[in-house]
């Protein structure tokens, strides 16, 4: 007889959990068709959790609640680029110091002359920097990026643009160099990333003329930009987005039951509370995406 009590207790506990979950997220008569998650106290808890996740994670990782510190290094860029190449059966690129020096000179020149383009206002081309460091190439390519916060986001953006992707995966390249330089561009604090891909002319027998490829700027569509942003979200920010999405879905479910609300509520603004709260949750998601997806290629 004693053995039957434990399953009964477990079943009771499970029912309690199910009851609380149903009260929190499912509109029905017992919660007056107003799930607890989207009532004032539920919304307050959601906002507190989002703030704690986002700002707390930023503080722990960067020492700033805004999380403005950029975490991009040549090592991380090389790793991510070669991961993309190996996944598609391409040979890994070797890191080249001359190409990195040329990339640094290009980035510094963009800050000095205040431009964001492959060619400088004075007509200097990307290939001029190869010559300045004594790198004689048979094949050369340049990818640019600015204001990304991680190497993975930078490479993901390049992979989302066909011309940039061609440089990342190019079979003709054997070496690559990177520069990550901070400065002020057009009166805004900016982090520039320059990637120069190359293959020495000595490694190509009978090469007649060098081949050059610079990927166009602004190569991402709005949908691609959104996809890159989602790929580059930190675990804390991704958790916040999921929580806000769930809140928005529950609020929209509650909105469909608005005619079942008590008469006293239907005669106030709360008749549309579900739609308003869903809109608010989605607005916060858009703000978070805008704050953490300022990168361009």
C-alpha positions as a Python dict, from the first residue, in 0.01 Angstrom:
ca = {
    (1, 'X'): (0, 0, 0),
    (2, 'X'): (282, 240, 78),
    (3, 'X'): (430, 197, -269),
    (4, 'X'): (124, 352, -431),
    (5, 'X'): (162, 683, -249),
    (6, 'X'): (475, 799, -431),
    (7, 'X'): (324, 777, -781),
    (8, 'X'): (17, 962, -653),
    (9, 'X'): (237, 1239, -512),
    (10, 'X'): (436, 1257, -834),
    (11, 'X'): (118, 1276, -1038),
    (12, 'X'): (-12, 1553, -813),
    (13, 'X'): (312, 1748, -851),
    (14, 'X'): (300, 1707, -1227),
    (15, 'X'): (-58, 1833, -1234),
    (16, 'X'): (43, 2136, -1030),
    (17, 'X'): (319, 2219, -1276),
    (18, 'X'): (83, 2174, -1569),
    (19, 'X'): (-175, 2393, -1397),
    (20, 'X'): (76, 2675, -1340),
    (21, 'X'): (207, 2653, -1697),
    (22, 'X'): (-147, 2662, -1833),
    (23, 'X'): (-233, 2961, -1616),
    (24, 'X'): (82, 3138, -1735),
    (25, 'X'): (62, 3086, -2110),
    (26, 'X'): (-280, 2955, -2218),
    (27, 'X'): (-588, 3184, -2232),
    (28, 'X'): (-882, 3008, -2066),
    (29, 'X'): (-1170, 3074, -1827),
    (30, 'X'): (-975, 3012, -1505),
    (31, 'X'): (-730, 3296, -1582),
    (32, 'X'): (-1007, 3509, -1733),
    (33, 'X'): (-843, 3462, -2075),
    (34, 'X'): (-550, 3673, -1957),
    (35, 'X'): (-243, 3446, -1923),
    (36, 'X'): (-26, 3543, -1627),
    (37, 'X'): (279, 3583, -1853),
    (38, 'X'): (124, 3884, -2024),
    (39, 'X'): (-30, 4047, -1717),
    (40, 'X'): (155, 4338, -1562),
    (41, 'X'): (355, 4127, -1316),
    (42, 'X'): (443, 3876, -1591),
    (43, 'X'): (561, 4149, -1828),
    (44, 'X'): (770, 4298, -1546),
    (45, 'X'): (940, 3962, -1489),
    (46, 'X'): (1009, 3922, -1863),
    (47, 'X'): (1163, 4269, -1887),
    (48, 'X'): (1374, 4206, -1577),
    (49, 'X'): (1499, 3875, -1718),
    (50, 'X'): (1582, 4030, -2056),
    (51, 'X'): (1770, 4318, -1892),
    (52, 'X'): (1958, 4079, -1665),
    (53, 'X'): (2053, 3847, -1951),
    (54, 'X'): (2163, 4118, -2194),
    (55, 'X'): (2329, 4370, -1964),
    (56, 'X'): (2460, 4110, -1719),
    (57, 'X'): (2623, 3912, -1999),
    (58, 'X'): (2773, 4231, -2144),
    (59, 'X'): (2915, 4327, -1805),
    (60, 'X'): (3070, 3986, -1746),
    (61, 'X'): (3226, 3964, -2093),
    (62, 'X'): (3332, 4326, -2156),
    (63, 'X'): (3307, 4518, -1829),
    (64, 'X'): (3041, 4740, -1985),
    (65, 'X'): (2663, 4698, -1974),
    (66, 'X'): (2652, 4813, -2337),
    (67, 'X'): (2887, 4536, -2445),
    (68, 'X'): (3065, 4762, -2692),
    (69, 'X'): (3395, 4573, -2690),
    (70, 'X'): (3482, 4410, -3022),
    (71, 'X'): (3608, 4052, -3008),
    (72, 'X'): (3776, 4006, -3347),
    (73, 'X'): (4132, 3884, -3395),
    (74, 'X'): (4331, 3765, -3699),
    (75, 'X'): (4345, 3420, -3538),
    (76, 'X'): (3966, 3396, -3500),
    (77, 'X'): (3908, 3527, -3854),
    (78, 'X'): (4154, 3274, -3998),
    (79, 'X'): (3987, 2993, -3805),
    (80, 'X'): (3637, 3086, -3924),
    (81, 'X'): (3744, 3139, -4286),
    (82, 'X'): (3926, 2805, -4296),
    (83, 'X'): (3630, 2632, -4131),
    (84, 'X'): (3412, 2754, -4417),
    (85, 'X'): (3667, 2635, -4672),
    (86, 'X'): (3717, 2292, -4515),
    (87, 'X'): (3342, 2232, -4493),
    (88, 'X'): (3332, 2269, -4872),
    (89, 'X'): (3642, 2064, -4947),
    (90, 'X'): (3874, 2360, -5011),
    (91, 'X'): (4236, 2379, -4893),
    (92, 'X'): (4297, 2592, -4584),
    (93, 'X'): (4461, 2931, -4632),
    (94, 'X'): (4795, 3014, -4471),
    (95, 'X'): (4826, 3332, -4267),
    (96, 'X'): (5070, 3571, -4434),
    (97, 'X'): (5238, 3856, -4250),
    (98, 'X'): (5297, 4062, -4566),
    (99, 'X'): (4929, 4048, -4656),
    (100, 'X'): (4838, 4146, -4300),
    (101, 'X'): (5072, 4445, -4320),
    (102, 'X'): (4913, 4546, -4651),
    (103, 'X'): (4567, 4508, -4495),
    (104, 'X'): (4672, 4732, -4205),
    (105, 'X'): (4798, 4999, -4444),
    (106, 'X'): (4466, 4988, -4632),
    (107, 'X'): (4262, 5022, -4311),
    (108, 'X'): (4479, 5308, -4189),
    (109, 'X'): (4442, 5482, -4525),
    (110, 'X'): (4062, 5461, -4500),
    (111, 'X'): (4077, 5641, -4165),
    (112, 'X'): (4334, 5895, -4290),
    (113, 'X'): (4133, 5986, -4602),
    (114, 'X'): (3791, 5924, -4442),
    (115, 'X'): (3638, 5682, -4692),
    (116, 'X'): (3467, 5341, -4695),
    (117, 'X'): (3540, 5186, -5034),
    (118, 'X'): (3783, 4962, -5218),
    (119, 'X'): (3937, 5255, -5405),
    (120, 'X'): (4059, 5564, -5222),
    (121, 'X'): (3938, 5915, -5321),
    (122, 'X'): (4284, 5980, -5472),
    (123, 'X'): (4247, 5675, -5698),
    (124, 'X'): (4461, 5434, -5496),
    (125, 'X'): (4340, 5078, -5559),
    (126, 'X'): (4346, 4786, -5313),
    (127, 'X'): (4625, 4627, -5517),
    (128, 'X'): (4858, 4920, -5448),
    (129, 'X'): (4897, 4798, -5089),
    (130, 'X'): (5021, 4458, -5209),
    (131, 'X'): (5301, 4636, -5391),
    (132, 'X'): (5391, 4858, -5095),
    (133, 'X'): (5480, 4551, -4887),
    (134, 'X'): (5652, 4371, -5175),
    (135, 'X'): (5390, 4100, -5228),
    (136, 'X'): (5392, 3993, -5593),
    (137, 'X'): (5068, 3811, -5668),
    (138, 'X'): (4911, 3606, -5941),
    (139, 'X'): (4569, 3626, -5775),
    (140, 'X'): (4448, 3885, -5527),
    (141, 'X'): (4120, 3963, -5354),
    (142, 'X'): (3990, 4204, -5093),
    (143, 'X'): (3697, 4181, -4851),
    (144, 'X'): (3600, 4467, -4621),
    (145, 'X'): (3378, 4483, -4313),
    (146, 'X'): (3305, 4733, -4042),
    (147, 'X'): (3147, 4745, -3698),
    (148, 'X'): (3093, 4374, -3642),
    (149, 'X'): (3147, 4256, -3285),
    (150, 'X'): (3282, 3908, -3357),
    (151, 'X'): (3479, 3717, -3618),
    (152, 'X'): (3194, 3471, -3666),
    (153, 'X'): (2953, 3754, -3752),
    (154, 'X'): (3205, 3905, -3994),
    (155, 'X'): (3264, 3578, -4180),
    (156, 'X'): (2891, 3496, -4175),
    (157, 'X'): (2824, 3829, -4348),
    (158, 'X'): (3088, 3757, -4612),
    (159, 'X'): (2938, 3413, -4672),
    (160, 'X'): (2592, 3568, -4721),
    (161, 'X'): (2719, 3781, -5012),
    (162, 'X'): (2813, 3596, -5333),
    (163, 'X'): (3115, 3813, -5425),
    (164, 'X'): (3254, 3809, -5071),
    (165, 'X'): (3187, 3436, -5055),
    (166, 'X'): (3384, 3387, -5377),
    (167, 'X'): (3689, 3537, -5210),
    (168, 'X'): (3650, 3334, -4890),
    (169, 'X'): (3620, 3007, -5083),
    (170, 'X'): (3837, 3094, -5384),
    (171, 'X'): (4040, 2794, -5504),
    (172, 'X'): (4298, 3028, -5653),
    (173, 'X'): (4404, 3165, -5316),
    (174, 'X'): (4665, 3007, -5091),
    (175, 'X'): (4728, 3285, -4838),
    (176, 'X'): (4538, 3550, -4646),
    (177, 'X'): (4610, 3845, -4420),
    (178, 'X'): (4384, 4038, -4184),
    (179, 'X'): (4381, 4376, -4015),
    (180, 'X'): (4138, 4488, -3745),
    (181, 'X'): (4180, 4861, -3681),
    (182, 'X'): (3983, 5100, -3460),
    (183, 'X'): (3942, 5467, -3539),
    (184, 'X'): (3701, 5748, -3621),
    (185, 'X'): (3532, 5734, -3960),
    (186, 'X'): (3287, 6005, -4062),
    (187, 'X'): (3279, 6128, -3701),
    (188, 'X'): (3182, 5783, -3566),
    (189, 'X'): (3391, 5535, -3370),
    (190, 'X'): (3445, 5249, -3613),
    (191, 'X'): (3616, 4911, -3629),
    (192, 'X'): (3739, 4824, -3977),
    (193, 'X'): (3825, 4473, -4089),
    (194, 'X'): (4033, 4427, -4404),
    (195, 'X'): (4097, 4080, -4549),
    (196, 'X'): (4345, 4043, -4834),
    (197, 'X'): (4355, 3711, -5017),
    (198, 'X'): (4650, 3620, -5234),
    (199, 'X'): (4855, 3369, -5423),
    (200, 'X'): (5220, 3455, -5493),
    (201, 'X'): (5306, 3491, -5862),
    (202, 'X'): (5601, 3257, -5817),
    (203, 'X'): (5358, 2973, -5738),
    (204, 'X'): (5181, 3005, -6074),
    (205, 'X'): (5390, 2902, -6373),
    (206, 'X'): (5336, 3103, -6687),
    (207, 'X'): (5101, 3361, -6534),
    (208, 'X'): (5055, 3644, -6782),
    (209, 'X'): (4854, 3900, -6586),
    (210, 'X'): (4741, 3904, -6221),
    (211, 'X'): (4372, 3845, -6145),
    (212, 'X'): (4209, 4085, -5898),
    (213, 'X'): (3871, 4063, -5725),
    (214, 'X'): (3720, 4314, -5483),
    (215, 'X'): (3375, 4230, -5348),
    (216, 'X'): (3121, 4517, -5376),
    (217, 'X'): (3023, 4707, -5064),
    (218, 'X'): (2667, 4687, -4939),
    (219, 'X'): (2634, 4332, -5063),
    (220, 'X'): (2373, 4213, -4809),
    (221, 'X'): (1998, 4225, -4851),
    (222, 'X'): (1779, 4309, -4552),
    (223, 'X'): (1687, 3942, -4504),
    (224, 'X'): (2050, 3833, -4528),
    (225, 'X'): (2148, 4100, -4275),
    (226, 'X'): (1879, 3969, -4039),
    (227, 'X'): (2004, 3614, -4087),
    (228, 'X'): (2363, 3715, -4014),
    (229, 'X'): (2247, 3892, -3700),
    (230, 'X'): (2067, 3581, -3574),
    (231, 'X'): (2376, 3370, -3643),
    (232, 'X'): (2596, 3604, -3444),
    (233, 'X'): (2378, 3646, -3135),
    (234, 'X'): (2536, 3561, -2803),
    (235, 'X'): (2368, 3287, -2595),
    (236, 'X'): (2233, 3552, -2356),
    (237, 'X'): (2091, 3766, -2634),
    (238, 'X'): (1948, 3462, -2813),
    (239, 'X'): (1776, 3354, -2490),
    (240, 'X'): (1631, 3702, -2454),
    (241, 'X'): (1498, 3693, -2809),
    (242, 'X'): (1336, 3354, -2749),
    (243, 'X'): (1174, 3479, -2427),
    (244, 'X'): (1038, 3788, -2604),
    (245, 'X'): (913, 3577, -2892),
    (246, 'X'): (727, 3343, -2655),
    (247, 'X'): (578, 3645, -2478),
    (248, 'X'): (466, 3788, -2810),
    (249, 'X'): (302, 3460, -2915),
    (250, 'X'): (117, 3425, -2584),
    (251, 'X'): (0, 3787, -2610),
    (252, 'X'): (-132, 3729, -2962),
    (253, 'X'): (-313, 3415, -2842),
    (254, 'X'): (-471, 3623, -2565),
    (255, 'X'): (-578, 3882, -2822),
    (256, 'X'): (-778, 3621, -3012),
    (257, 'X'): (-982, 3560, -2695),
    (258, 'X'): (-1047, 3929, -2624),
    (259, 'X'): (-1423, 3887, -2666),
    (260, 'X'): (-1417, 3641, -2375),
    (261, 'X'): (-1271, 3898, -2134),
    (262, 'X'): (-1485, 4021, -1844),
    (263, 'X'): (-1711, 4312, -1939),
    (264, 'X'): (-1526, 4551, -1708),
    (265, 'X'): (-1203, 4484, -1893),
    (266, 'X'): (-1358, 4495, -2241),
    (267, 'X'): (-1470, 4852, -2173),
    (268, 'X'): (-1110, 4970, -2120),
    (269, 'X'): (-788, 4979, -2324),
    (270, 'X'): (-715, 4632, -2192),
    (271, 'X'): (-958, 4494, -2449),
    (272, 'X'): (-659, 4511, -2687),
    (273, 'X'): (-395, 4434, -2423),
    (274, 'X'): (-274, 4122, -2609),
    (275, 'X'): (-204, 4305, -2933),
    (276, 'X'): (-37, 4595, -2752),
    (277, 'X'): (189, 4369, -2548),
    (278, 'X'): (280, 4158, -2851),
    (279, 'X'): (373, 4475, -3037),
    (280, 'X'): (582, 4591, -2741),
    (281, 'X'): (771, 4261, -2720),
    (282, 'X'): (844, 4266, -3093),
    (283, 'X'): (956, 4629, -3071),
    (284, 'X'): (1210, 4535, -2803),
    (285, 'X'): (1335, 4252, -3025),
    (286, 'X'): (1384, 4496, -3312),
    (287, 'X'): (1572, 4737, -3085),
    (288, 'X'): (1803, 4459, -2962),
    (289, 'X'): (1872, 4349, -3319),
    (290, 'X'): (1945, 4708, -3421),
    (291, 'X'): (2182, 4757, -3126),
    (292, 'X'): (2380, 4443, -3193),
    (293, 'X'): (2377, 4423, -3572),
    (294, 'X'): (2549, 4739, -3688),
    (295, 'X'): (2798, 4557, -3910),
    (296, 'X'): (2835, 4632, -4281),
    (297, 'X'): (3024, 4479, -4570),
}
